Amino acid sequence: MDSPKVADTKPVILELEPGNYYWCSCGASQQQPFCDGSHKVTSFTPVKFEISEAQKVALCQCKYTQNPPFCDGSHSKLPNS
């Protein structure tokens, strides 16, 4: 399996409105942290998630979270972080 590209070594904090979102799991999207279709040349697929009420979220950008799309601190365990 391919390894994801680390888009950043810290999460992005966003205030999201209710709706469906697609989180980039490959790290290649130019619209981080959201999918722009760049995964089509990889083995990755975007992660769909739903926000039911407006809230602040911390979305993973290192792509190694065990709780996608949310940051779980995995970026602190990456080499050179």
GROMACS elastic network, one bead per residue, 0.5 to 0.9 nm:
[ bonds ]
;  ai    aj funct       b0    kb
    1    43     6  0.70662   500
    1    44     6  0.89525   500
    2    26     6  0.87563   500
    2    42     6  0.73513   500
    2    43     6  0.65953   500
    2    44     6  0.79831   500
    3    26     6  0.77742   500
    4     7     6  0.87733   500
    4    25     6  0.69514   500
    4    27     6  0.56480   500
    4    28     6  0.80122   500
    4    44     6  0.81364   500
    4    62     6  0.81928   500
    4    63     6  0.62596   500
    4    64     6  0.78023   500
    5     8     6  0.89478   500
    5    25     6  0.87148   500
    5    26     6  0.60412   500
    5    28     6  0.63238   500
    5    62     6  0.74980   500
    5    63     6  0.72798   500
    6     9     6  0.69858   500
    6    26     6  0.83285   500
    6    27     6  0.57360   500
    6    28     6  0.84558   500
    6    61     6  0.65957   500
    6    63     6  0.61484   500
    6    64     6  0.82889   500
    7    10     6  0.89318   500
    7    26     6  0.88893   500
    7    27     6  0.52507   500
    7    28     6  0.73414   500
    7    29     6  0.84788   500
    7    32     6  0.73822   500
    7    33     6  0.81659   500
    7    61     6  0.53368   500
    7    62     6  0.57084   500
    7    63     6  0.75592   500
    8    11     6  0.73411   500
    8    12     6  0.87398   500
    8    27     6  0.88223   500
    8    60     6  0.85236   500
    8    61     6  0.51805   500
    8    62     6  0.54260   500
    8    63     6  0.87389   500
    8    75     6  0.85376   500
    9    60     6  0.86942   500
    9    61     6  0.65944   500
    9    62     6  0.53899   500
    9    75     6  0.54648   500
    9    76     6  0.77246   500
    9    78     6  0.82860   500
    9    81     6  0.67752   500
   10    60     6  0.72721   500
   10    61     6  0.63825   500
   10    62     6  0.69189   500
   10    71     6  0.84920   500
   10    73     6  0.84324   500
   10    75     6  0.64357   500
   10    76     6  0.83422   500
   11    58     6  0.57067   500
   11    59     6  0.53697   500
   11    61     6  0.53810   500
   11    62     6  0.75221   500
   11    70     6  0.83475   500
   11    71     6  0.61087   500
   11    73     6  0.84857   500
   11    75     6  0.82724   500
   12    32     6  0.88815   500
   12    33     6  0.75154   500
   12    57     6  0.80962   500
   12    58     6  0.55581   500
   12    59     6  0.53695   500
   12    60     6  0.67756   500
   12    61     6  0.69022   500
   12    71     6  0.86662   500
   13    56     6  0.68051   500
   13    57     6  0.56308   500
   13    59     6  0.64395   500
   14    55     6  0.81919   500
   14    56     6  0.54962   500
   14    57     6  0.54879   500
   14    58     6  0.65567   500
   14    59     6  0.77040   500
   15    54     6  0.69173   500
   15    55     6  0.54617   500
   15    57     6  0.63603   500
   16    19     6  0.82825   500
   16    51     6  0.73115   500
   16    53     6  0.82488   500
   16    54     6  0.55566   500
   16    55     6  0.56195   500
   16    56     6  0.62366   500
   16    57     6  0.72312   500
   17    51     6  0.69244   500
   17    52     6  0.79921   500
   17    53     6  0.64408   500
   17    55     6  0.68223   500
   18    50     6  0.73035   500
   18    54     6  0.54952   500
   18    55     6  0.82720   500
   19    49     6  0.84813   500
   19    50     6  0.56725   500
   19    51     6  0.53510   500
   19    52     6  0.65901   500
   19    53     6  0.82381   500
   20    48     6  0.68450   500
   20    49     6  0.57641   500
   20    51     6  0.64361   500
   20    52     6  0.87411   500
   21    34     6  0.74476   500
   21    35     6  0.87055   500
   21    47     6  0.81083   500
   21    48     6  0.56492   500
   21    49     6  0.53807   500
   21    50     6  0.61928   500
   21    51     6  0.78876   500
   22    33     6  0.86035   500
   22    34     6  0.56762   500
   22    35     6  0.56972   500
   22    36     6  0.88851   500
   22    46     6  0.57508   500
   22    47     6  0.53469   500
   22    49     6  0.63189   500
   22    50     6  0.88058   500
   22    69     6  0.88169   500
   23    32     6  0.80366   500
   23    33     6  0.58720   500
   23    35     6  0.54738   500
   23    46     6  0.55126   500
   23    47     6  0.50380   500
   23    48     6  0.63579   500
   23    49     6  0.75252   500
   23    59     6  0.83288   500
   23    60     6  0.88794   500
   23    68     6  0.81516   500
   23    69     6  0.61023   500
   24    27     6  0.60593   500
   24    28     6  0.76721   500
   24    29     6  0.64764   500
   24    31     6  0.85310   500
   24    32     6  0.68505   500
   24    33     6  0.57575   500
   24    36     6  0.76746   500
   24    37     6  0.85842   500
   24    38     6  0.86997   500
   24    39     6  0.79401   500
   24    44     6  0.87162   500
   24    45     6  0.76633   500
   24    46     6  0.50882   500
   24    47     6  0.67168   500
   24    61     6  0.85004   500
   24    63     6  0.81313   500
   24    69     6  0.82639   500
   25    28     6  0.83599   500
   25    29     6  0.88515   500
   25    33     6  0.85693   500
   25    34     6  0.86475   500
   25    35     6  0.78249   500
   25    39     6  0.80220   500
   25    44     6  0.64010   500
   25    45     6  0.65172   500
   25    46     6  0.54895   500
   25    47     6  0.67009   500
   25    61     6  0.86180   500
   25    63     6  0.58589   500
   25    64     6  0.87235   500
   25    68     6  0.81926   500
   25    69     6  0.80131   500
   26    29     6  0.74994   500
   26    35     6  0.87144   500
   26    38     6  0.80039   500
   26    39     6  0.59950   500
   26    42     6  0.74901   500
   26    43     6  0.82750   500
   26    44     6  0.56207   500
   26    45     6  0.73829   500
   26    46     6  0.77068   500
   26    63     6  0.70337   500
   27    30     6  0.86012   500
   27    32     6  0.76202   500
   27    33     6  0.80522   500
   27    35     6  0.87526   500
   27    38     6  0.86112   500
   27    39     6  0.82632   500
   27    61     6  0.73685   500
   27    62     6  0.76277   500
   27    63     6  0.65922   500
   28    31     6  0.88015   500
   28    32     6  0.82480   500
   28    35     6  0.85285   500
   28    36     6  0.86006   500
   28    37     6  0.88456   500
   28    38     6  0.58147   500
   28    39     6  0.68286   500
   29    32     6  0.57398   500
   29    33     6  0.75419   500
   29    34     6  0.70209   500
   29    35     6  0.56900   500
   29    36     6  0.53681   500
   29    37     6  0.70112   500
   29    38     6  0.54019   500
   29    39     6  0.75183   500
   30    33     6  0.85018   500
   30    34     6  0.83928   500
   30    35     6  0.81139   500
   30    36     6  0.67745   500
   30    38     6  0.80560   500
   31    34     6  0.54924   500
   31    35     6  0.64906   500
   31    36     6  0.61026   500
   32    35     6  0.69389   500
   32    36     6  0.83411   500
   32    61     6  0.75009   500
   33    59     6  0.70028   500
   33    60     6  0.74520   500
   33    61     6  0.62572   500
   33    69     6  0.88587   500
   34    46     6  0.83136   500
   35    38     6  0.72493   500
   35    39     6  0.79287   500
   35    45     6  0.89516   500
   35    46     6  0.62306   500
   35    47     6  0.85494   500
   36    39     6  0.79966   500
   37    40     6  0.59868   500
   37    41     6  0.89426   500
   37    45     6  0.89335   500
   37    46     6  0.83804   500
   38    41     6  0.67510   500
   38    42     6  0.79606   500
   39    42     6  0.50427   500
   39    43     6  0.71326   500
   39    44     6  0.57034   500
   39    45     6  0.62946   500
   39    46     6  0.75918   500
   40    43     6  0.75885   500
   40    44     6  0.76416   500
   40    45     6  0.78517   500
   41    44     6  0.84955   500
   42    45     6  0.81973   500
   47    68     6  0.73287   500
   47    69     6  0.69354   500
   48    69     6  0.85374   500
   49    68     6  0.89759   500
   49    69     6  0.76488   500
   51    54     6  0.71156   500
   51    55     6  0.78289   500
   52    55     6  0.87218   500
   57    70     6  0.73964   500
   57    71     6  0.87681   500
   58    69     6  0.85328   500
   58    70     6  0.58285   500
   58    71     6  0.57286   500
   58    72     6  0.89020   500
   59    68     6  0.80196   500
   59    69     6  0.56469   500
   59    71     6  0.52258   500
   59    72     6  0.89978   500
   60    63     6  0.59869   500
   60    64     6  0.77622   500
   60    65     6  0.65013   500
   60    67     6  0.88697   500
   60    68     6  0.71844   500
   60    69     6  0.58584   500
   60    70     6  0.52489   500
   60    72     6  0.75672   500
   60    73     6  0.84387   500
   60    74     6  0.86422   500
   60    75     6  0.83116   500
   61    64     6  0.81777   500
   61    65     6  0.86576   500
   61    69     6  0.86762   500
   61    70     6  0.89612   500
   61    71     6  0.77387   500
   61    75     6  0.82648   500
   62    65     6  0.73915   500
   62    71     6  0.85711   500
   62    74     6  0.76027   500
   62    75     6  0.57455   500
   62    78     6  0.85324   500
   63    66     6  0.89500   500
   63    68     6  0.79954   500
   63    69     6  0.82513   500
   63    71     6  0.87578   500
   63    74     6  0.85489   500
   63    75     6  0.83345   500
   64    67     6  0.88214   500
   64    68     6  0.83347   500
   64    71     6  0.87434   500
   64    72     6  0.88168   500
   64    74     6  0.60079   500
   64    75     6  0.71221   500
   64    78     6  0.86522   500
   65    68     6  0.57582   500
   65    69     6  0.73639   500
   65    70     6  0.70251   500
   65    71     6  0.58974   500
   65    72     6  0.56054   500
   65    73     6  0.72042   500
   65    74     6  0.54687   500
   65    75     6  0.77954   500
   66    69     6  0.86449   500
   66    70     6  0.84371   500
   66    71     6  0.82770   500
   66    72     6  0.68005   500
   66    74     6  0.77545   500
   67    70     6  0.56501   500
   67    71     6  0.69622   500
   67    72     6  0.64831   500
   68    71     6  0.72035   500
   68    72     6  0.85106   500
   71    74     6  0.72793   500
   71    75     6  0.83021   500
   72    75     6  0.81140   500
   73    76     6  0.57808   500
   73    77     6  0.76788   500
   74    77     6  0.54155   500
   74    78     6  0.69234   500
   75    78     6  0.53667   500
   75    79     6  0.88416   500
   75    81     6  0.69703   500
   76    79     6  0.84095   500
   76    81     6  0.60072   500
   77    80     6  0.87225   500
   77    81     6  0.70873   500
   78    81     6  0.55774   500
